[in-house]
Amino acid sequence: MKRFFVILLVYSLSQYMYAQGTSKNYAHKVTVDSVFQTRAYTYLKVKEKVKEKDSLLWMALPNITAKSGDVFYYESGMAMGKFTSKELSRTFDQILFLATVSTSLDVNEKTILPLPVVDTAQANMPPLVAHTVVLKEVLDAGGYIYLRVMEGKTELWLAIVKVQVKVGQTYHYDDASLMKNFYSKELKRTFPEIYFLAKLSIGPAPEEQEAKLKDASSPEAKKRQKALSQSAKTIPSIANLLENRKEYAGKKVMIKGEVTKYSSNILGKNWVHITDGTKYVGKSDLVLTTDQELKVGDKVSFEGILSIDKDFGSGYFFQEIIEEATVQK
């Protein structure tokens, strides 16, 4: 979570620099020595000439495409000591977090490697616990806004890179980094507790969507019931399902696969990732929700309803997901 806060801070700083006008050239030039990719970040071991000598350092930024020998330029970043990456199982004595890098020495927005959109591998993760809040007050602090909200009867402070919000509106979020005794220089104020967010959504919360499905008179429930009443269509492979997703959307399907990831009891469901050795446009992973218990390595057949372009809110979007899956003996 600490990484996430740093990236947000650096990103807001970079946005502020562009708004105020930047210098003619970047201050630093580095050459990539080696690259390590995780789901959300790119870790770069780079060389920089300092007083005619090569200086080695580690950098981290949201996922980009990079290889050994690439040359990048940047202005500044946020240095952190003794940082541990769980994905890499490695602790860095010193690492520099950046929001962006440039492929050109001259400051030019066209050469900036942009922050990436959430890719399928990252998006196809079980949603975290969602929080629904009502916005009561907004404090503007340059690149950030600070939000006083009510979650039920509890008052909270949230912070996020500046976005358009409206007092009185209901929002929800599902991932946050808690900072205690955080001091805002812009506001000259200390917050005993404040949550830094990556996303704030205005759409229906996951629990509201579930409520619609439980309401037998709702269009969502009627569509689901119609699909459940139909016999399942056996799909030969995950690749076939992905290729013909629109044909199978909203229908009951049966598919076989091996469990590669299993997460239990999240939002009242068990979340399963399966593969079967086939691939379509580089994708081989399929996500399912079920009430049944499984374990990694199980080879089973599932039957359930295929949903496509399913948005659970708060940035969790599934291109394909089989819901209410049951294991077929």
C-alpha positions as protocol buffer text, in pm:
chain_id: "A"
residue {
  index: 1
  type: MET
  ca { x: 0 y: 0 z: 0 }
}
residue {
  index: 2
  type: LYS
  ca { x: 290 y: 234 z: 61 }
}
residue {
  index: 3
  type: ARG
  ca { x: 390 y: 198 z: -305 }
}
residue {
  index: 4
  type: PHE
  ca { x: 46 y: 309 z: -410 }
}
residue {
  index: 5
  type: PHE
  ca { x: 62 y: 627 z: -204 }
}
residue {
  index: 6
  type: VAL
  ca { x: 402 y: 715 z: -348 }
}
residue {
  index: 7
  type: ILE
  ca { x: 285 y: 667 z: -706 }
}
residue {
  index: 8
  type: LEU
  ca { x: -17 y: 889 z: -644 }
}
residue {
  index: 9
  type: LEU
  ca { x: 200 y: 1158 z: -490 }
}
residue {
  index: 10
  type: VAL
  ca { x: 450 y: 1157 z: -775 }
}
residue {
  index: 11
  type: TYR
  ca { x: 174 y: 1153 z: -1034 }
}
residue {
  index: 12
  type: SER
  ca { x: 7 y: 1461 z: -885 }
}
residue {
  index: 13
  type: LEU
  ca { x: 346 y: 1634 z: -880 }
}
residue {
  index: 14
  type: SER
  ca { x: 402 y: 1557 z: -1248 }
}
residue {
  index: 15
  type: GLN
  ca { x: 56 y: 1691 z: -1335 }
}
residue {
  index: 16
  type: TYR
  ca { x: 133 y: 2009 z: -1145 }
}
residue {
  index: 17
  type: MET
  ca { x: 463 y: 2052 z: -1331 }
}
residue {
  index: 18
  type: TYR
  ca { x: 288 y: 2032 z: -1666 }
}
residue {
  index: 19
  type: ALA
  ca { x: 24 y: 2280 z: -1555 }
}
residue {
  index: 20
  type: GLN
  ca { x: 288 y: 2531 z: -1444 }
}
residue {
  index: 21
  type: GLY
  ca { x: 520 y: 2481 z: -1740 }
}
residue {
  index: 22
  type: THR
  ca { x: 831 y: 2262 z: -1740 }
}
residue {
  index: 23
  type: SER
  ca { x: 1197 y: 2324 z: -1803 }
}
residue {
  index: 24
  type: LYS
  ca { x: 1341 y: 2281 z: -2155 }
}
residue {
  index: 25
  type: ASN
  ca { x: 1517 y: 1952 z: -2085 }
}
residue {
  index: 26
  type: TYR
  ca { x: 1492 y: 1668 z: -1838 }
}
residue {
  index: 27
  type: ALA
  ca { x: 1747 y: 1662 z: -1559 }
}
residue {
  index: 28
  type: HIS
  ca { x: 1830 y: 1292 z: -1574 }
}
residue {
  index: 29
  type: LYS
  ca { x: 1923 y: 1047 z: -1849 }
}
residue {
  index: 30
  type: VAL
  ca { x: 1939 y: 674 z: -1774 }
}
residue {
  index: 31
  type: THR
  ca { x: 2012 y: 357 z: -1971 }
}
residue {
  index: 32
  type: VAL
  ca { x: 1823 y: 39 z: -1882 }
}
residue {
  index: 33
  type: ASP
  ca { x: 2041 y: -248 z: -1761 }
}
residue {
  index: 34
  type: SER
  ca { x: 1767 y: -496 z: -1664 }
}
residue {
  index: 35
  type: VAL
  ca { x: 1389 y: -511 z: -1634 }
}
residue {
  index: 36
  type: PHE
  ca { x: 1155 y: -689 z: -1391 }
}
residue {
  index: 37
  type: GLN
  ca { x: 781 y: -684 z: -1457 }
}
residue {
  index: 38
  type: THR
  ca { x: 505 y: -740 z: -1204 }
}
residue {
  index: 39
  type: ARG
  ca { x: 132 y: -710 z: -1257 }
}
residue {
  index: 40
  type: ALA
  ca { x: 117 y: -336 z: -1188 }
}
residue {
  index: 41
  type: TYR
  ca { x: 476 y: -209 z: -1192 }
}
residue {
  index: 42
  type: THR
  ca { x: 792 y: -210 z: -1400 }
}
residue {
  index: 43
  type: TYR
  ca { x: 1116 y: -227 z: -1202 }
}
residue {
  index: 44
  type: LEU
  ca { x: 1422 y: -97 z: -1388 }
}
residue {
  index: 45
  type: LYS
  ca { x: 1786 y: -130 z: -1296 }
}
residue {
  index: 46
  type: VAL
  ca { x: 1945 y: 165 z: -1477 }
}
residue {
  index: 47
  type: LYS
  ca { x: 2278 y: 338 z: -1528 }
}
residue {
  index: 48
  type: GLU
  ca { x: 2324 y: 713 z: -1506 }
}
residue {
  index: 49
  type: LYS
  ca { x: 2643 y: 908 z: -1573 }
}
residue {
  index: 50
  type: VAL
  ca { x: 2735 y: 1104 z: -1263 }
}
residue {
  index: 51
  type: LYS
  ca { x: 3062 y: 1297 z: -1288 }
}
residue {
  index: 52
  type: GLU
  ca { x: 3168 y: 1078 z: -1583 }
}
residue {
  index: 53
  type: LYS
  ca { x: 3111 y: 757 z: -1384 }
}
residue {
  index: 54
  type: ASP
  ca { x: 2830 y: 504 z: -1418 }
}
residue {
  index: 55
  type: SER
  ca { x: 2598 y: 510 z: -1120 }
}
residue {
  index: 56
  type: LEU
  ca { x: 2354 y: 220 z: -1077 }
}
residue {
  index: 57
  type: LEU
  ca { x: 2008 y: 272 z: -932 }
}
residue {
  index: 58
  type: TRP
  ca { x: 1667 y: 108 z: -920 }
}
residue {
  index: 59
  type: MET
  ca { x: 1351 y: 276 z: -1046 }
}
residue {
  index: 60
  type: ALA
  ca { x: 985 y: 171 z: -1033 }
}
residue {
  index: 61
  type: LEU
  ca { x: 689 y: 306 z: -1226 }
}
residue {
  index: 62
  type: PRO
  ca { x: 348 y: 188 z: -1350 }
}
residue {
  index: 63
  type: ASN
  ca { x: 384 y: -79 z: -1618 }
}
residue {
  index: 64
  type: ILE
  ca { x: 564 y: 23 z: -1937 }
}
residue {
  index: 65
  type: THR
  ca { x: 737 y: -173 z: -2211 }
}
residue {
  index: 66
  type: ALA
  ca { x: 1113 y: -155 z: -2164 }
}
residue {
  index: 67
  type: LYS
  ca { x: 1421 y: -360 z: -2249 }
}
residue {
  index: 68
  type: SER
  ca { x: 1794 y: -358 z: -2183 }
}
residue {
  index: 69
  type: GLY
  ca { x: 1962 y: -69 z: -2365 }
}
residue {
  index: 70
  type: ASP
  ca { x: 1658 y: 160 z: -2374 }
}
residue {
  index: 71
  type: VAL
  ca { x: 1730 y: 523 z: -2285 }
}
residue {
  index: 72
  type: PHE
  ca { x: 1484 y: 722 z: -2075 }
}
residue {
  index: 73
  type: TYR
  ca { x: 1474 y: 1074 z: -1931 }
}
residue {
  index: 74
  type: TYR
  ca { x: 1302 y: 1203 z: -1620 }
}
residue {
  index: 75
  type: GLU
  ca { x: 1286 y: 1509 z: -1399 }
}
residue {
  index: 76
  type: SER
  ca { x: 1243 y: 1387 z: -1043 }
}
residue {
  index: 77
  type: GLY
  ca { x: 1092 y: 1112 z: -833 }
}
residue {
  index: 78
  type: MET
  ca { x: 1029 y: 994 z: -478 }
}
residue {
  index: 79
  type: ALA
  ca { x: 1315 y: 798 z: -319 }
}
residue {
  index: 80
  type: MET
  ca { x: 1235 y: 522 z: -73 }
}
residue {
  index: 81
  type: GLY
  ca { x: 1473 y: 318 z: 139 }
}
residue {
  index: 82
  type: LYS
  ca { x: 1428 y: -45 z: 243 }
}
residue {
  index: 83
  type: PHE
  ca { x: 1134 y: -104 z: 13 }
}
residue {
  index: 84
  type: THR
  ca { x: 1007 y: -463 z: -21 }
}
residue {
  index: 85
  type: SER
  ca { x: 831 y: -587 z: -333 }
}
residue {
  index: 86
  type: LYS
  ca { x: 614 y: -885 z: -244 }
}
residue {
  index: 87
  type: GLU
  ca { x: 576 y: -984 z: -610 }
}
residue {
  index: 88
  type: LEU
  ca { x: 953 y: -998 z: -659 }
}
residue {
  index: 89
  type: SER
  ca { x: 1025 y: -1126 z: -304 }
}
residue {
  index: 90
  type: ARG
  ca { x: 1300 y: -868 z: -287 }
}
residue {
  index: 91
  type: THR
  ca { x: 1397 y: -575 z: -68 }
}
residue {
  index: 92
  type: PHE
  ca { x: 1559 y: -272 z: -230 }
}
residue {
  index: 93
  type: ASP
  ca { x: 1795 y: -69 z: -13 }
}
residue {
  index: 94
  type: GLN
  ca { x: 1706 y: 236 z: -223 }
}
residue {
  index: 95
  type: ILE
  ca { x: 1453 y: 275 z: -505 }
}
residue {
  index: 96
  type: LEU
  ca { x: 1314 y: 573 z: -692 }
}
residue {
  index: 97
  type: PHE
  ca { x: 942 y: 582 z: -770 }
}
residue {
  index: 98
  type: LEU
  ca { x: 836 y: 769 z: -1084 }
}
residue {
  index: 99
  type: ALA
  ca { x: 498 y: 840 z: -1242 }
}
residue {
  index: 100
  type: THR
  ca { x: 632 y: 872 z: -1598 }
}
residue {
  index: 101
  type: VAL
  ca { x: 949 y: 873 z: -1806 }
}
residue {
  index: 102
  type: SER
  ca { x: 1023 y: 1026 z: -2145 }
}
residue {
  index: 103
  type: THR
  ca { x: 1187 y: 880 z: -2453 }
}
residue {
  index: 104
  type: SER
  ca { x: 1326 y: 1225 z: -2546 }
}
residue {
  index: 105
  type: LEU
  ca { x: 1555 y: 1472 z: -2371 }
}
residue {
  index: 106
  type: ASP
  ca { x: 1332 y: 1760 z: -2474 }
}
residue {
  index: 107
  type: VAL
  ca { x: 1021 y: 1807 z: -2265 }
}
residue {
  index: 108
  type: ASN
  ca { x: 739 y: 1700 z: -2493 }
}
residue {
  index: 109
  type: GLU
  ca { x: 413 y: 1539 z: -2386 }
}
residue {
  index: 110
  type: LYS
  ca { x: 414 y: 1322 z: -2700 }
}
residue {
  index: 111
  type: THR
  ca { x: 725 y: 1137 z: -2579 }
}
residue {
  index: 112
  type: ILE
  ca { x: 590 y: 1064 z: -2230 }
}
residue {
  index: 113
  type: LEU
  ca { x: 517 y: 699 z: -2161 }
}
residue {
  index: 114
  type: PRO
  ca { x: 161 y: 725 z: -2021 }
}
residue {
  index: 115
  type: LEU
  ca { x: 20 y: 561 z: -1715 }
}
residue {
  index: 116
  type: PRO
  ca { x: -129 y: 232 z: -1836 }
}
residue {
  index: 117
  type: VAL
  ca { x: -491 y: 127 z: -1825 }
}
residue {
  index: 118
  type: VAL
  ca { x: -573 y: -170 z: -1607 }
}
residue {
  index: 119
  type: ASP
  ca { x: -491 y: -482 z: -1806 }
}
residue {
  index: 120
  type: THR
  ca { x: -694 y: -801 z: -1807 }
}
residue {
  index: 121
  type: ALA
  ca { x: -456 y: -988 z: -1578 }
}
residue {
  index: 122
  type: GLN
  ca { x: -484 y: -719 z: -1313 }
}
residue {
  index: 123
  type: ALA
  ca { x: -855 y: -658 z: -1360 }
}
residue {
  index: 124
  type: ASN
  ca { x: -948 y: -1024 z: -1330 }
}
residue {
  index: 125
  type: MET
  ca { x: -890 y: -1023 z: -956 }
}
residue {
  index: 126
  type: PRO
  ca { x: -1157 y: -1071 z: -691 }
}
residue {
  index: 127
  type: PRO
  ca { x: -1306 y: -734 z: -592 }
}
residue {
  index: 128
  type: LEU
  ca { x: -1201 y: -608 z: -253 }
}
residue {
  index: 129
  type: VAL
  ca { x: -1451 y: -506 z: 16 }
}
residue {
  index: 130
  type: ALA
  ca { x: -1643 y: -208 z: -121 }
}
residue {
  index: 131
  type: HIS
  ca { x: -1711 y: 104 z: 86 }
}
residue {
  index: 132
  type: THR
  ca { x: -2009 y: 327 z: 11 }
}
residue {
  index: 133
  type: VAL
  ca { x: -1981 y: 686 z: 132 }
}
residue {
  index: 134
  type: VAL
  ca { x: -2167 y: 1017 z: 105 }
}
residue {
  index: 135
  type: LEU
  ca { x: -1955 y: 1325 z: 31 }
}
residue {
  index: 136
  type: LYS
  ca { x: -1997 y: 1606 z: 285 }
}
residue {
  index: 137
  type: GLU
  ca { x: -1705 y: 1843 z: 222 }
}
residue {
  index: 138
  type: VAL
  ca { x: -1426 y: 1902 z: -32 }
}
residue {
  index: 139
  type: LEU
  ca { x: -1092 y: 2072 z: 38 }
}
residue {
  index: 140
  type: ASP
  ca { x: -876 y: 2162 z: -264 }
}
residue {
  index: 141
  type: ALA
  ca { x: -498 y: 2131 z: -217 }
}
residue {
  index: 142
  type: GLY
  ca { x: -330 y: 2172 z: -555 }
}
residue {
  index: 143
  type: GLY
  ca { x: -296 y: 1831 z: -717 }
}
residue {
  index: 144
  type: TYR
  ca { x: -511 y: 1662 z: -452 }
}
residue {
  index: 145
  type: ILE
  ca { x: -859 y: 1701 z: -310 }
}
residue {
  index: 146
  type: TYR
  ca { x: -942 y: 1602 z: 46 }
}
residue {
  index: 147
  type: LEU
  ca { x: -1291 y: 1462 z: 102 }
}
residue {
  index: 148
  type: ARG
  ca { x: -1486 y: 1446 z: 426 }
}
residue {
  index: 149
  type: VAL
  ca { x: -1733 y: 1161 z: 387 }
}
residue {
  index: 150
  type: MET
  ca { x: -1978 y: 959 z: 592 }
}
residue {
  index: 151
  type: GLU
  ca { x: -1981 y: 580 z: 574 }
}
residue {
  index: 152
  type: GLY
  ca { x: -2298 y: 500 z: 764 }
}
residue {
  index: 153
  type: LYS
  ca { x: -2252 y: 689 z: 1090 }
}
residue {
  index: 154
  type: THR
  ca { x: -1872 y: 700 z: 1065 }
}
residue {
  index: 155
  type: GLU
  ca { x: -1692 y: 1012 z: 943 }
}
residue {
  index: 156
  type: LEU
  ca { x: -1380 y: 957 z: 729 }
}
residue {
  index: 157
  type: TRP
  ca { x: -1129 y: 1167 z: 536 }
}
residue {
  index: 158
  type: LEU
  ca { x: -1023 y: 1054 z: 189 }
}
residue {
  index: 159
  type: ALA
  ca { x: -762 y: 1196 z: -49 }
}
residue {
  index: 160
  type: ILE
  ca { x: -732 y: 1149 z: -422 }
}
residue {
  index: 161
  type: VAL
  ca { x: -569 y: 1311 z: -724 }
}
residue {
  index: 162
  type: LYS
  ca { x: -803 y: 1593 z: -828 }
}
residue {
  index: 163
  type: VAL
  ca { x: -1127 y: 1468 z: -986 }
}
residue {
  index: 164
  type: GLN
  ca { x: -1473 y: 1618 z: -1030 }
}
residue {
  index: 165
  type: VAL
  ca { x: -1693 y: 1543 z: -729 }
}
residue {
  index: 166
  type: LYS
  ca { x: -2016 y: 1682 z: -586 }
}
residue {
  index: 167
  type: VAL
  ca { x: -2114 y: 1732 z: -223 }
}
residue {
  index: 168
  type: GLY
  ca { x: -2414 y: 1516 z: -135 }
}
residue {
  index: 169
  type: GLN
  ca { x: -2332 y: 1254 z: -399 }
}
residue {
  index: 170
  type: THR
  ca { x: -2288 y: 888 z: -302 }
}
residue {
  index: 171
  type: TYR
  ca { x: -1958 y: 726 z: -407 }
}
residue {
  index: 172
  type: HIS
  ca { x: -1784 y: 399 z: -343 }
}
residue {
  index: 173
  type: TYR
  ca { x: -1427 y: 271 z: -336 }
}
residue {
  index: 174
  type: ASP
  ca { x: -1260 y: -58 z: -253 }
}
residue {
  index: 175
  type: ASP
  ca { x: -887 y: -4 z: -208 }
}
residue {
  index: 176
  type: ALA
  ca { x: -719 y: 258 z: 6 }
}
residue {
  index: 177
  type: SER
  ca { x: -392 y: 330 z: 180 }
}
residue {
  index: 178
  type: LEU
  ca { x: -433 y: 443 z: 540 }
}
residue {
  index: 179
  type: MET
  ca { x: -198 y: 717 z: 657 }
}
residue {
  index: 180
  type: LYS
  ca { x: -193 y: 818 z: 1023 }
}
residue {
  index: 181
  type: ASN
  ca { x: -104 y: 1166 z: 1146 }
}
residue {
  index: 182
  type: PHE
  ca { x: -66 y: 1286 z: 789 }
}
residue {
  index: 183
  type: TYR
  ca { x: 32 y: 1653 z: 755 }
}
residue {
  index: 184
  type: SER
  ca { x: -79 y: 1847 z: 447 }
}
residue {
  index: 185
  type: LYS
  ca { x: 153 y: 2139 z: 376 }
}
residue {
  index: 186
  type: GLU
  ca { x: -101 y: 2296 z: 140 }
}
residue {
  index: 187
  type: LEU
  ca { x: -378 y: 2291 z: 400 }
}
residue {
  index: 188
  type: LYS
  ca { x: -144 y: 2337 z: 698 }
}
residue {
  index: 189
  type: ARG
  ca { x: -341 y: 2067 z: 871 }
}
residue {
  index: 190
  type: THR
  ca { x: -276 y: 1727 z: 1027 }
}
residue {
  index: 191
  type: PHE
  ca { x: -525 y: 1445 z: 966 }
}
residue {
  index: 192
  type: PRO
  ca { x: -518 y: 1182 z: 1244 }
}
residue {
  index: 193
  type: GLU
  ca { x: -630 y: 927 z: 983 }
}
residue {
  index: 194
  type: ILE
  ca { x: -678 y: 968 z: 609 }
}
residue {
  index: 195
  type: TYR
  ca { x: -722 y: 717 z: 326 }
}
residue {
  index: 196
  type: PHE
  ca { x: -547 y: 773 z: -8 }
}
residue {
  index: 197
  type: LEU
  ca { x: -745 y: 635 z: -301 }
}
residue {
  index: 198
  type: ALA
  ca { x: -663 y: 529 z: -655 }
}
residue {
  index: 199
  type: LYS
  ca { x: -1024 y: 536 z: -775 }
}
residue {
  index: 200
  type: LEU
  ca { x: -1356 y: 677 z: -662 }
}
residue {
  index: 201
  type: SER
  ca { x: -1663 y: 544 z: -843 }
}
residue {
  index: 202
  type: ILE
  ca { x: -2011 y: 685 z: -876 }
}
residue {
  index: 203
  type: GLY
  ca { x: -2181 y: 377 z: -1022 }
}
residue {
  index: 204
  type: PRO
  ca { x: -2383 y: 122 z: -823 }
}
residue {
  index: 205
  type: ALA
  ca { x: -2188 y: -59 z: -556 }
}
residue {
  index: 206
  type: PRO
  ca { x: -2145 y: -439 z: -590 }
}
residue {
  index: 207
  type: GLU
  ca { x: -2393 y: -503 z: -309 }
}
residue {
  index: 208
  type: GLU
  ca { x: -2655 y: -296 z: -496 }
}
residue {
  index: 209
  type: GLN
  ca { x: -2605 y: -509 z: -807 }
}
residue {
  index: 210
  type: GLU
  ca { x: -2647 y: -826 z: -600 }
}
residue {
  index: 211
  type: ALA
  ca { x: -2968 y: -683 z: -452 }
}
residue {
  index: 212
  type: LYS
  ca { x: -3110 y: -635 z: -804 }
}
residue {
  index: 213
  type: LEU
  ca { x: -3042 y: -999 z: -884 }
}
residue {
  index: 214
  type: LYS
  ca { x: -3220 y: -1109 z: -567 }
}
residue {
  index: 215
  type: ASP
  ca { x: -3525 y: -898 z: -652 }
}
residue {
  index: 216
  type: ALA
  ca { x: -3732 y: -1139 z: -863 }
}
residue {
  index: 217
  type: SER
  ca { x: -3918 y: -852 z: -1032 }
}
residue {
  index: 218
  type: SER
  ca { x: -3603 y: -675 z: -1157 }
}
residue {
  index: 219
  type: PRO
  ca { x: -3499 y: -705 z: -1526 }
}
residue {
  index: 220
  type: GLU
  ca { x: -3161 y: -835 z: -1413 }
}
residue {
  index: 221
  type: ALA
  ca { x: -3318 y: -1118 z: -1211 }
}
residue {
  index: 222
  type: LYS
  ca { x: -3560 y: -1211 z: -1490 }
}
residue {
  index: 223
  type: LYS
  ca { x: -3277 y: -1231 z: -1744 }
}
residue {
  index: 224
  type: ARG
  ca { x: -3072 y: -1444 z: -1505 }
}
residue {
  index: 225
  type: GLN
  ca { x: -3365 y: -1678 z: -1436 }
}
residue {
  index: 226
  type: LYS
  ca { x: -3427 y: -1726 z: -1809 }
}
residue {
  index: 227
  type: ALA
  ca { x: -3063 y: -1822 z: -1863 }
}
residue {
  index: 228
  type: LEU
  ca { x: -3071 y: -2063 z: -1568 }
}
residue {
  index: 229
  type: SER
  ca { x: -3377 y: -2239 z: -1707 }
}
residue {
  index: 230
  type: GLN
  ca { x: -3199 y: -2320 z: -2032 }
}
residue {
  index: 231
  type: SER
  ca { x: -2977 y: -2625 z: -2072 }
}
residue {
  index: 232
  type: ALA
  ca { x: -2605 y: -2557 z: -2066 }
}
residue {
  index: 233
  type: LYS
  ca { x: -2406 y: -2540 z: -2387 }
}
residue {
  index: 234
  type: THR
  ca { x: -2079 y: -2735 z: -2364 }
}
residue {
  index: 235
  type: ILE
  ca { x: -1784 y: -2523 z: -2478 }
}
residue {
  index: 236
  type: PRO
  ca { x: -1486 y: -2712 z: -2626 }
}
residue {
  index: 237
  type: SER
  ca { x: -1221 y: -2478 z: -2485 }
}
residue {
  index: 238
  type: ILE
  ca { x: -1157 y: -2148 z: -2310 }
}
residue {
  index: 239
  type: ALA
  ca { x: -1016 y: -2012 z: -2636 }
}
residue {
  index: 240
  type: ASN
  ca { x: -1342 y: -2095 z: -2811 }
}
residue {
  index: 241
  type: LEU
  ca { x: -1544 y: -1923 z: -2541 }
}
residue {
  index: 242
  type: LEU
  ca { x: -1327 y: -1610 z: -2557 }
}
residue {
  index: 243
  type: GLU
  ca { x: -1345 y: -1597 z: -2936 }
}
residue {
  index: 244
  type: ASN
  ca { x: -1726 y: -1636 z: -2938 }
}
residue {
  index: 245
  type: ARG
  ca { x: -1796 y: -1442 z: -2618 }
}
residue {
  index: 246
  type: LYS
  ca { x: -2086 y: -1242 z: -2763 }
}
residue {
  index: 247
  type: GLU
  ca { x: -2260 y: -1556 z: -2884 }
}
residue {
  index: 248
  type: TYR
  ca { x: -2243 y: -1714 z: -2537 }
}
residue {
  index: 249
  type: ALA
  ca { x: -2312 y: -1395 z: -2335 }
}
residue {
  index: 250
  type: GLY
  ca { x: -2600 y: -1431 z: -2089 }
}
residue {
  index: 251
  type: LYS
  ca { x: -2627 y: -1805 z: -2152 }
}
residue {
  index: 252
  type: LYS
  ca { x: -2559 y: -2107 z: -1937 }
}
residue {
  index: 253
  type: VAL
  ca { x: -2232 y: -2271 z: -2042 }
}
residue {
  index: 254
  type: MET
  ca { x: -2024 y: -2569 z: -1933 }
}
residue {
  index: 255
  type: ILE
  ca { x: -1646 y: -2564 z: -1955 }
}
residue {
  index: 256
  type: LYS
  ca { x: -1351 y: -2765 z: -1822 }
}
residue {
  index: 257
  type: GLY
  ca { x: -1028 y: -2634 z: -1677 }
}
residue {
  index: 258
  type: GLU
  ca { x: -760 y: -2656 z: -1411 }
}
residue {
  index: 259
  type: VAL
  ca { x: -779 y: -2425 z: -1111 }
}
residue {
  index: 260
  type: THR
  ca { x: -477 y: -2192 z: -1110 }
}
residue {
  index: 261
  type: LYS
  ca { x: -595 y: -1952 z: -840 }
}
residue {
  index: 262
  type: TYR
  ca { x: -860 y: -1974 z: -569 }
}
residue {
  index: 263
  type: SER
  ca { x: -978 y: -1699 z: -330 }
}
residue {
  index: 264
  type: SER
  ca { x: -1250 y: -1783 z: -80 }
}
residue {
  index: 265
  type: ASN
  ca { x: -1529 y: -1580 z: 78 }
}
residue {
  index: 266
  type: ILE
  ca { x: -1483 y: -1242 z: -87 }
}
residue {
  index: 267
  type: LEU
  ca { x: -1811 y: -1053 z: -113 }
}
residue {
  index: 268
  type: GLY
  ca { x: -1981 y: -1376 z: -18 }
}
residue {
  index: 269
  type: LYS
  ca { x: -1835 y: -1569 z: -312 }
}
residue {
  index: 270
  type: ASN
  ca { x: -1540 y: -1792 z: -395 }
}
residue {
  index: 271
  type: TRP
  ca { x: -1335 y: -1666 z: -691 }
}
residue {
  index: 272
  type: VAL
  ca { x: -1167 y: -1915 z: -925 }
}
residue {
  index: 273
  type: HIS
  ca { x: -920 y: -1874 z: -1212 }
}
residue {
  index: 274
  type: ILE
  ca { x: -896 y: -2164 z: -1458 }
}
residue {
  index: 275
  type: THR
  ca { x: -692 y: -2251 z: -1770 }
}
residue {
  index: 276
  type: ASP
  ca { x: -706 y: -2543 z: -2014 }
}
residue {
  index: 277
  type: GLY
  ca { x: -393 y: -2493 z: -2223 }
}
residue {
  index: 278
  type: THR
  ca { x: -570 y: -2297 z: -2497 }
}
residue {
  index: 279
  type: LYS
  ca { x: -527 y: -1928 z: -2571 }
}
residue {
  index: 280
  type: TYR
  ca { x: -709 y: -1657 z: -2768 }
}
residue {
  index: 281
  type: VAL
  ca { x: -536 y: -1326 z: -2856 }
}
residue {
  index: 282
  type: GLY
  ca { x: -280 y: -1393 z: -2584 }
}
residue {
  index: 283
  type: LYS
  ca { x: -539 y: -1463 z: -2314 }
}
residue {
  index: 284
  type: SER
  ca { x: -575 y: -1804 z: -2152 }
}
residue {
  index: 285
  type: ASP
  ca { x: -730 y: -1730 z: -1813 }
}
residue {
  index: 286
  type: LEU
  ca { x: -1101 y: -1743 z: -1725 }
}
residue {
  index: 287
  type: VAL
  ca { x: -1256 y: -1622 z: -1398 }
}
residue {
  index: 288
  type: LEU
  ca { x: -1556 y: -1780 z: -1224 }
}
residue {
  index: 289
  type: THR
  ca { x: -1752 y: -1720 z: -904 }
}
residue {
  index: 290
  type: THR
  ca { x: -1895 y: -2015 z: -711 }
}
residue {
  index: 291
  type: ASP
  ca { x: -2027 y: -2120 z: -370 }
}
residue {
  index: 292
  type: GLN
  ca { x: -1826 y: -2441 z: -382 }
}
residue {
  index: 293
  type: GLU
  ca { x: -1484 y: -2496 z: -230 }
}
residue {
  index: 294
  type: LEU
  ca { x: -1188 y: -2584 z: -452 }
}
residue {
  index: 295
  type: LYS
  ca { x: -811 y: -2584 z: -445 }
}
residue {
  index: 296
  type: VAL
  ca { x: -535 y: -2499 z: -688 }
}
residue {
  index: 297
  type: GLY
  ca { x: -465 y: -2793 z: -918 }
}
residue {
  index: 298
  type: ASP
  ca { x: -823 y: -2927 z: -926 }
}
residue {
  index: 299
  type: LYS
  ca { x: -931 y: -3030 z: -1277 }
}
residue {
  index: 300
  type: VAL
  ca { x: -1306 y: -2988 z: -1298 }
}
residue {
  index: 301
  type: SER
  ca { x: -1602 y: -2898 z: -1522 }
}
residue {
  index: 302
  type: PHE
  ca { x: -1799 y: -2586 z: -1438 }
}
residue {
  index: 303
  type: GLU
  ca { x: -2150 y: -2484 z: -1534 }
}
residue {
  index: 304
  type: GLY
  ca { x: -2266 y: -2124 z: -1498 }
}
residue {
  index: 305
  type: ILE
  ca { x: -2382 y: -1804 z: -1668 }
}
residue {
  index: 306
  type: LEU
  ca { x: -2134 y: -1618 z: -1888 }
}
residue {
  index: 307
  type: SER
  ca { x: -2131 y: -1240 z: -1839 }
}
residue {
  index: 308
  type: ILE
  ca { x: -1925 y: -1014 z: -2062 }
}
residue {
  index: 309
  type: ASP
  ca { x: -1799 y: -662 z: -1997 }
}
residue {
  index: 310
  type: LYS
  ca { x: -1909 y: -692 z: -1635 }
}
residue {
  index: 311
  type: ASP
  ca { x: -1826 y: -386 z: -1426 }
}
residue {
  index: 312
  type: PHE
  ca { x: -1830 y: -436 z: -1049 }
}
residue {
  index: 313
  type: GLY
  ca { x: -1736 y: -72 z: -999 }
}
residue {
  index: 314
  type: SER
  ca { x: -1424 y: 84 z: -848 }
}
residue {
  index: 315
  type: GLY
  ca { x: -1213 y: -13 z: -1146 }
}
residue {
  index: 316
  type: TYR
  ca { x: -1286 y: -387 z: -1138 }
}
residue {
  index: 317
  type: PHE
  ca { x: -1391 y: -477 z: -1490 }
}
residue {
  index: 318
  type: PHE
  ca { x: -1421 y: -826 z: -1636 }
}
residue {
  index: 319
  type: GLN
  ca { x: -1429 y: -884 z: -2009 }
}
residue {
  index: 320
  type: GLU
  ca { x: -1560 y: -1234 z: -1937 }
}
residue {
  index: 321
  type: ILE
  ca { x: -1670 y: -1398 z: -1614 }
}
residue {
  index: 322
  type: ILE
  ca { x: -1880 y: -1707 z: -1539 }
}
residue {
  index: 323
  type: GLU
  ca { x: -2106 y: -1639 z: -1243 }
}
residue {
  index: 324
  type: GLU
  ca { x: -2287 y: -1876 z: -1007 }
}
residue {
  index: 325
  type: ALA
  ca { x: -2073 y: -2162 z: -1136 }
}
residue {
  index: 326
  type: THR
  ca { x: -2130 y: -2513 z: -1005 }
}
residue {
  index: 327
  type: VAL
  ca { x: -1886 y: -2803 z: -1026 }
}
residue {
  index: 328
  type: GLN
  ca { x: -2019 y: -3085 z: -1243 }
}
residue {
  index: 329
  type: LYS
  ca { x: -1937 y: -3439 z: -1129 }
}
